[in-house]
Amino acid sequence: TALYVAAHARRTVARRREVAAEEAPEQVDTALTPEQLADQKRARQMLDRVLSEMDEDLRTVFVLYEFEELSMAEIADALSIPRGTVASRLRRARSDFRDRVRALGGM
């Protein structure tokens, strides 16, 4: 009986294949209406357009900080640049991003 229970427990664990929260795939809200999906697609296209037009140095720091949620120290280490440079690039990138979004009529 003990062997049967242990084997059953092993099979159950093997079937679950649990994934850590940080490794879990992004959840998609399937309750969105077609209009909401279209708005989301337009917003994503506008974001892609604005980011593609930004200077590469500014865009890199902006994406790492705002989207990847790295700290300024982590960005400085990853790019091998001083922390002050990261701070000034982030400030300029945010300003540039706002100006470009306003020019597109998004804000």
N, C-alpha and C positions, 0 to 999 in steps of 0.2 A: 504494500500500500504506500509506503514512504517513497519507494522508487517511482511509482506512478505519479504521485503528487509532485515530486521534484521534476520529473520529465515534463509534466503539464505546465508547471511554473516556467521552466526554461523556454518552452514553445510559446507561451503567452508573451514573455518578455521579447523574444525574437521577432514576433509579429508586430509589436507596437512601434518599434523604430522611432522613438521619441526624438525630437529635435530641440536643441536649446533655443530659447526665445530669440537670441541675437542671430541665430542661423535660420530662423523660420522664414519662409517665403512671405513676401508682402501680401497682406490681405486686400482683396479687391471687393469693394462694396457692389454686390450684384443688384442692389435695389435702386440703382441710379436710373433715371429716366433717359430716354434718347437725347433730350435737350441738354440735360446735365452732362452726359457723355460728350456731346458736341462742344459744350462750353469748356469742359476739361481739356479736350483735344486742342482747341484754339489757344487756351492759356499755355499749354505745354509747347505748342509751336511758337508762340510769342516769346516764351522763355528761351527756347533754343535759338531763336533769331537774335535776341538781345545778347545772349552769352557768346554767340559766334562772332558778333561784331566788336566785342570788347577786346582790348589789348591782352595778349596771352598771359603776361606776367600778372596783370590785375585779375583776369578771369581765374587763373589757377588758385590764387590766394582766396578769392571770393568763394569759389566752389568748395574748396577744402574747408573753409570756415563755416559757411552758411549751410551747405548741403551734407558734407561729410562729417560735420560737427567736430572737427579737430580743434584743439586749442592753438593759440598763437605760438606757444613754445613748440608744440608738435609740428606745426607747419614750418617754423624756422629750422628745426632739425631735419625735416624731410627734404626741404629745398636747399639746405646749407646756406641760409642767408640770416643776417642779424634779426633779432626780434623787433627792433625798431622799424626795419624795412617792411616786415610783415604788417605791422600796425599801420604804417603810412600807405602801403598798397591796399590794405583792406578799406581804409577810409576813402581813398581815391576810387576804389572799385565800387563801393556802395554809392558814392555820388554819381559815378558814371552810369551805374545800373539804373538809378532813379531817373536820371536825365534821359536815358534811352527809352525807358518805359513811358515816360511822359510824352516823348516825341511820337511814340506810336499811339498815343491816346488811351493808354491803359490805366492811367491814374489821374 
